[in-house]
Amino acid sequence: MNGLMHFLENTLAPLGTRIGNQRHLKAVRDGFMMAMPLVLVGSFFLLLISWPDEAFNYSVQGLLQDIGIYDILTTMNQSTMAIISLVAVFGIAYRLSESYETDGPSAGVLALSSFILMAPRFATQVFNEEGEQVTQLFGGAIPFSSLNANALFVAIVVGLVTAEIYRFFIQRGIVIKMPKNVPDVVSRSFSALLPTLTTLIFWACLLKGLDALGVEGGLGAVLGLVIGQPLRLIAGTMFGMVIVVLVNSLFWFCGVNGGQVLNAFVDPVWLQMTEENQLAAASGEVLPNIITLPFKDLFVFIGGGGATIGLGICLFLFSRSKTYKTLGRISFIPSFFNINTAILFSFPTVLNPIMMIPFVLAPTINALITYLAMYTGLVPLTTGVVLPWTMPPIIGGFLATGGSWQGAVLQVVLIAISFAIYYPFFRVADKNNLEKEKEE
């Protein structure tokens, strides 16, 4: 055990900190956060337009159509969730340039233009001089499918590469310099001309090269094959989900935010799968994906990292130690909103040998039970509604599964399982702390 703790504390924890602070991964993570308000608001509109009629034996969609707002709610949903990648590419380039102390807004706007340049368009039919019909790929309108979660990997690559090209020119002074008496805003605009021109030419050459090679779908198709498919095979399966949960929990156990380490890799996949469910729910089709962002946030890590909601109940109801009684009163309510900072660092669970097994086991069991419950049809799949990670259980499970009571019941079962897993280990820790208090 001492050897394992030494490895976790001196090897795994520093590794997680370095990965979490790596500037490119941090830019991807922070860039996505710019799009999250749109995701949350868009999910609210989806919840209204896709509410199941059998939930209250009443047609909510029929009511919305009768009062004339169903169509506008659908459009509002499309205008939020359907441009996630468009917002993300700006945010990623902005944050990366900011980390280099270059002009973030200019890099973000340049990345936005580059992303539009690379976006697949509707094919248009034109006729040549001989009257033959010719398909033209570069002049048509851009569909929503080129801007939504399907294009997240394109947004990541375009955002990162564009910011790197931009800072290369700026940091090396390869810019058009204006006299000192010129306003700073004007000077920065001229400084951005050369990197802007170079960047757009670079992406245009890449776009034309892919077209010349006959690659259908452009850069998105290439990235989907090289990056998207392998990540989907990992994060989109039960086995892969368990691996992600285990690694996430181990980093949290070491005191490192596991989400900061892994989210840049797996969140684009889960967000894409979430939107696929959302589109299917809106059109009345069968939901294609079990694993989504709400699957992780509301069912696996219920109570926060380590699924510590059961430990919060133990502290609140069964503590004999005076210290733990106080901690239970402080941490009980926040734990129901997935906020467990006090439990992690005051109990503590972080680097506490007694709590390592339940801390890793609880979210892993949650993932397996939730997956099997949804796979067998006992609980409906999540409809693509993205709720805040602070959404309390029962309400969150009900809304995430499209107003299904089974989703709420599943969360109650998971809370009970978390409690059962943590309780025997908590008793040992509580007994040890009580004896220590008596000695003092």
C-alpha positions in Angstrom: 0.0 0.0 0.0 2.9 2.4 0.8 4.4 1.8 -2.6 1.0 2.5 -4.3 0.5 5.7 -2.3 4.0 6.8 -3.2 3.3 6.2 -6.9 0.0 8.1 -6.8 1.4 11.0 -4.8 4.8 11.4 -6.5 4.2 10.2 -10.1 0.5 10.2 -11.1 -0.4 13.5 -9.3 2.4 15.5 -10.9 1.7 13.9 -14.3 -2.0 14.9 -14.0 -1.1 18.5 -13.0 1.2 18.8 -16.1 -1.4 17.4 -18.4 -4.1 19.6 -16.9 -2.0 22.8 -17.3 -0.7 22.0 -20.8 -1.6 25.1 -22.8 -3.2 23.5 -25.8 -5.4 21.1 -23.8 -6.3 24.0 -21.5 -7.3 26.1 -24.5 -9.5 23.3 -25.8 -11.2 22.9 -22.5 -11.7 26.6 -21.8 -12.8 27.2 -25.4 -15.6 24.7 -25.1 -16.8 26.5 -21.9 -17.6 29.5 -24.1 -20.1 27.4 -25.9 -21.7 25.8 -22.8 -24.3 28.6 -22.2 -25.6 27.9 -25.7 -25.7 24.2 -25.0 -27.6 24.7 -21.8 -30.1 27.2 -23.2 -30.6 25.1 -26.4 -31.3 22.0 -24.2 -34.1 23.9 -22.5 -35.8 24.5 -25.8 -35.3 20.9 -26.8 -36.9 19.8 -23.5 -40.0 21.7 -24.4 -40.4 20.7 -28.0 -39.6 17.0 -27.4 -41.4 16.5 -24.1 -43.1 13.0 -24.2 -46.9 13.1 -24.4 -47.2 10.2 -22.0 -45.4 12.0 -19.2 -48.5 13.7 -18.0 -51.0 12.1 -20.4 -51.1 15.5 -22.3 -49.6 16.7 -25.5 -47.1 19.4 -24.7 -46.1 19.7 -28.4 -49.8 20.1 -29.3 -50.2 22.9 -26.8 -47.1 24.7 -28.1 -48.4 24.4 -31.7 -51.8 25.6 -30.7 -50.4 28.8 -29.2 -48.0 29.2 -32.1 -44.6 29.0 -30.6 -43.5 25.5 -31.5 -41.8 26.6 -34.7 -39.9 29.4 -33.0 -38.8 27.2 -30.2 -37.4 24.7 -32.7 -35.6 27.5 -34.5 -34.2 28.8 -31.2 -32.9 25.3 -30.4 -31.2 25.1 -33.8 -29.7 28.6 -33.3 -28.0 27.5 -30.1 -26.9 23.9 -30.2 -26.4 24.0 -34.0 -23.5 26.5 -33.8 -21.5 24.9 -31.0 -18.4 24.4 -33.2 -18.6 27.9 -34.5 -18.4 29.3 -31.0 -15.8 26.7 -29.9 -13.3 27.5 -32.6 -13.3 31.2 -31.6 -12.9 30.3 -28.0 -10.1 27.8 -28.5 -8.0 30.2 -30.6 -8.8 33.1 -28.2 -7.7 31.2 -25.1 -4.5 29.8 -26.8 -3.5 33.2 -28.1 -4.2 34.6 -24.6 -1.8 32.1 -23.1 0.9 33.3 -25.5 0.0 36.9 -24.5 -0.9 37.8 -28.1 -4.2 39.4 -29.3 -6.8 36.9 -28.4 -9.8 38.5 -30.1 -7.9 38.9 -33.4 -6.8 35.2 -33.4 -10.4 34.2 -32.5 -11.9 36.1 -35.4 -9.2 34.7 -37.8 -10.0 31.2 -36.6 -13.7 31.8 -37.1 -13.0 32.9 -40.7 -10.8 29.9 -41.3 -13.4 27.5 -39.9 -16.1 29.0 -42.3 -13.6 28.5 -45.1 -13.1 24.8 -44.3 -16.8 24.1 -43.6 -18.4 21.7 -46.1 -21.2 23.3 -48.1 -24.3 22.2 -49.9 -23.3 21.1 -53.4 -24.8 23.3 -56.1 -25.5 22.3 -59.7 -24.1 24.6 -62.4 -23.9 24.1 -66.2 -20.7 24.5 -68.3 -20.6 26.0 -71.8 -21.5 22.7 -73.4 -24.7 22.6 -71.2 -23.4 19.7 -69.1 -24.4 19.7 -65.4 -21.4 20.1 -63.0 -21.4 19.8 -59.2 -19.8 22.8 -57.5 -18.6 22.3 -53.9 -17.2 25.7 -53.0 -20.0 28.1 -53.6 -23.0 26.7 -51.8 -24.7 27.5 -48.5 -23.3 26.0 -45.3 -25.6 23.5 -43.5 -26.0 23.4 -39.8 -24.3 20.0 -39.8 -21.0 21.8 -40.7 -21.3 24.1 -37.6 -22.7 21.8 -34.9 -21.1 19.2 -32.7 -20.3 17.1 -35.8 -17.5 19.6 -36.6 -15.9 19.8 -33.1 -12.7 18.1 -34.2 -12.4 20.5 -37.1 -13.0 23.4 -34.7 -10.2 22.1 -32.4 -7.7 21.7 -35.1 -8.5 25.0 -36.9 -8.5 26.9 -33.6 -5.2 25.5 -32.4 -3.3 25.8 -35.8 -4.7 29.3 -36.5 -3.6 30.6 -33.1 -0.1 29.0 -33.6 0.3 30.7 -37.0 -0.9 34.0 -35.6 1.4 34.0 -32.6 4.4 32.9 -34.9 4.1 36.1 -36.9 3.3 38.4 -33.9 6.0 37.1 -31.6 8.7 37.3 -34.4 7.7 40.7 -35.4 6.7 39.7 -39.0 4.0 42.3 -39.1 3.2 45.6 -40.8 4.3 48.2 -38.3 2.6 51.6 -38.0 4.0 54.8 -36.6 3.9 55.2 -32.8 1.3 58.0 -33.0 -1.2 55.7 -34.6 -3.9 54.5 -32.2 -3.3 51.1 -30.7 -6.5 49.6 -32.1 -5.5 50.6 -35.7 -1.9 49.4 -35.2 -3.1 46.0 -34.1 -5.4 45.7 -37.1 -2.5 46.3 -39.4 -0.3 43.9 -37.4 -2.9 41.2 -38.1 -2.9 41.6 -41.9 0.1 39.3 -42.7 -0.8 36.4 -40.3 -4.4 36.7 -41.5 -3.4 36.5 -45.2 -1.0 33.6 -44.6 -3.5 31.6 -42.5 -6.3 31.9 -45.0 -4.0 30.9 -47.8 -2.8 27.9 -45.8 -6.4 26.7 -45.1 -7.4 27.4 -48.7 -4.5 25.3 -50.1 -5.4 22.5 -47.7 -9.1 22.6 -48.7 -8.2 22.5 -52.4 -5.7 19.8 -51.9 -8.3 17.6 -50.1 -10.7 18.2 -53.0 -8.1 17.3 -55.5 -7.5 14.0 -53.7 -11.2 13.3 -53.9 -11.8 13.4 -50.1 -15.5 13.7 -49.5 -16.3 15.7 -46.4 -13.1 17.7 -46.4 -11.0 18.1 -43.2 -13.8 16.8 -41.0 -13.9 13.5 -42.8 -10.1 13.1 -42.3 -10.1 14.1 -38.7 -13.2 11.9 -38.0 -11.3 8.9 -39.4 -7.9 9.6 -37.7 -9.1 11.0 -34.4 -12.8 10.8 -34.0 -13.3 7.1 -34.6 -10.6 5.9 -32.2 -11.8 8.2 -29.5 -15.4 7.2 -30.1 -14.4 3.5 -29.8 -12.9 4.3 -26.4 -15.3 6.9 -24.9 -18.5 5.6 -26.7 -18.4 2.0 -25.3 -19.1 0.7 -21.8 -15.6 -0.7 -21.5 -14.1 2.6 -22.6 -16.4 4.6 -20.3 -15.2 2.5 -17.3 -11.6 3.2 -18.3 -12.2 6.9 -18.4 -14.0 6.8 -15.0 -11.2 4.9 -13.4 -8.5 7.3 -14.7 -10.6 10.3 -13.8 -11.2 8.9 -10.2 -7.5 8.2 -9.8 -6.5 11.7 -10.7 -9.1 13.1 -8.3 -7.9 10.8 -5.6 -4.4 12.4 -6.1 -5.9 15.8 -5.7 -5.8 16.6 -9.4 -9.0 17.7 -11.2 -9.7 14.6 -13.3 -12.0 16.5 -15.6 -9.3 19.0 -16.5 -7.0 16.2 -17.5 -9.5 14.1 -19.6 -12.3 16.5 -20.8 -10.3 17.9 -23.7 -10.0 14.3 -25.0 -13.5 12.8 -24.4 -15.9 15.7 -24.1 -15.9 16.4 -27.8 -17.0 12.8 -28.4 -19.6 12.9 -25.7 -21.0 16.2 -26.8 -21.2 14.9 -30.4 -23.1 11.9 -29.2 -25.3 14.1 -27.0 -26.3 16.2 -30.1 -27.0 13.0 -32.1 -29.5 12.0 -29.4 -30.9 15.5 -29.4 -31.5 15.6 -33.1 -33.1 12.1 -32.9 -35.4 13.2 -30.1 -36.5 16.3 -31.9 -37.4 14.3 -35.0 -39.1 11.5 -33.1 -36.5 8.9 -34.1 -34.9 6.2 -31.9 -32.1 7.6 -29.7 -28.8 6.2 -31.0 -26.4 6.6 -28.0 -26.4 5.4 -24.4 -23.3 7.4 -23.3 -23.6 11.2 -23.4 -22.6 14.2 -21.3 -25.6 13.9 -19.1 -24.9 10.1 -18.7 -21.5 11.1 -17.1 -22.5 14.2 -15.2 -25.8 13.2 -13.7 -25.5 9.4 -13.3 -21.9 8.4 -13.1 -20.4 11.2 -11.0 -23.4 11.8 -8.9 -22.3 13.8 -5.9 -19.1 15.0 -7.7 -15.8 13.2 -8.3 -15.7 9.8 -6.7 -19.6 9.8 -6.6 -19.2 10.9 -2.9 -22.9 11.6 -2.3 -23.1 8.4 -0.3 -20.2 9.5 1.8 -21.9 12.8 2.4 -25.0 10.9 3.7 -22.7 8.9 6.0 -21.1 12.0 7.4 -24.4 13.7 8.0 -26.3 10.8 9.6 -23.8 8.4 11.2 -20.8 10.4 12.3 -19.7 9.8 15.9 -16.6 11.9 15.6 -17.2 15.6 16.4 -15.1 16.7 13.5 -17.0 14.5 11.0 -20.4 15.6 12.4 -19.5 19.2 11.7 -18.2 18.3 8.2 -21.4 16.4 7.5 -23.5 19.4 8.3 -21.4 21.6 6.1 -21.0 19.2 3.1 -24.4 17.4 3.0 -26.4 20.0 1.0 -23.6 20.8 -1.4 -23.1 17.1 -2.2 -26.6 17.0 -3.6 -25.5 19.6 -6.1 -22.4 17.7 -7.0 -20.1 20.0 -5.1 -17.8 17.9 -2.9 -14.8 20.1 -2.3 -15.2 19.9 1.5 -15.4 16.1 1.4 -12.4 15.8 -0.9 -10.0 17.9 1.1 -11.4 18.1 4.6 -12.5 14.6 5.3 -10.2 13.9 3.4 -10.7 11.5 0.5 -7.7 12.8 -1.4 -4.6 10.5 -0.8 -6.5 8.8 2.1 -5.6 5.1 1.8 -8.8 4.1 3.6 -11.0 5.8 1.0 -9.2 4.8 -2.1 -11.3 1.7 -2.9 -14.7 3.2 -2.5 -13.7 6.5 -4.2 -12.7 4.6 -7.4 -15.3 1.8 -7.1 -18.5 4.0 -6.6 -18.4 5.9 -9.9 -17.3 2.7 -11.8 -20.3 0.8 -10.4 -22.5 3.7 -11.3 -21.3 3.7 -14.9 -21.9 -0.1 -15.2 -25.4 0.0 -13.7 -26.5 3.0 -15.6 -25.3 1.6 -18.9 -26.9 -1.8 -18.3 -30.2 -0.2 -17.2 -30.3 1.9 -20.3 -29.1 -0.9 -22.6 -31.8 -3.3 -21.4 -34.5 -0.6 -21.7 -35.3 -0.4 -18.0 -34.4 3.3 -18.1 -34.9 5.5 -21.2 -31.7 7.0 -22.8 -30.8 10.6 -22.2 -32.6 12.7 -24.8 -29.7 15.1 -25.4 -30.9 17.7 -22.9 -27.7 19.1 -21.3 -28.3 20.2 -17.8 -25.9 22.0 -15.4 -23.6 19.6 -13.6 -25.0 21.1 -10.4 -28.5 19.8 -11.1 -29.6 17.8 -8.0 -30.5 14.1 -8.4 -34.1 12.9 -9.0 -34.8 16.2 -10.8 -31.8 15.8 -13.0 -32.6 12.1 -13.8 -36.2 13.0 -14.6 -35.3 15.8 -17.0 -32.3 14.2 -18.7 -34.3 11.1 -19.7 -37.1 13.2 -21.2 -39.4 13.4 -18.2 -39.1 9.7 -17.3 -39.7 8.6 -13.7 -37.4 5.7 -14.3 -34.5 8.1 -14.7 -35.3 9.6 -11.3 -35.6 6.2 -9.7 -32.2 5.1 -11.2 -30.6 8.1 -9.5 -32.1 7.1 -6.1 -30.7 3.5 -6.6 -27.3 5.0 -7.4 -27.3 7.1 -4.3 -28.2 4.0 -2.2 -25.4 2.0 -3.9 -22.9 4.9 -3.2 -23.9 4.9 0.4 -23.5 1.1 0.7 -20.1 1.2 -0.8 -18.8 4.1 1.3 -20.4 3.1 4.6 -18.0 0.3 5.8 -14.9 2.4 4.9 -16.5 5.5 6.5 -17.0 3.5 9.8 -13.3 2.7 9.9 -12.3 6.3 9.3 -14.9 7.6 11.8 -13.7 5.1 14.5 -10.1 6.1 14.0 -10.9 9.8 14.1 -13.0 9.3 17.2 -10.2 7.6 19.0 -7.8 10.4 18.0 -10.2 13.0 19.4 -10.5 11.1 22.7 -6.7 11.0 23.0 -6.4 14.7 22.4 
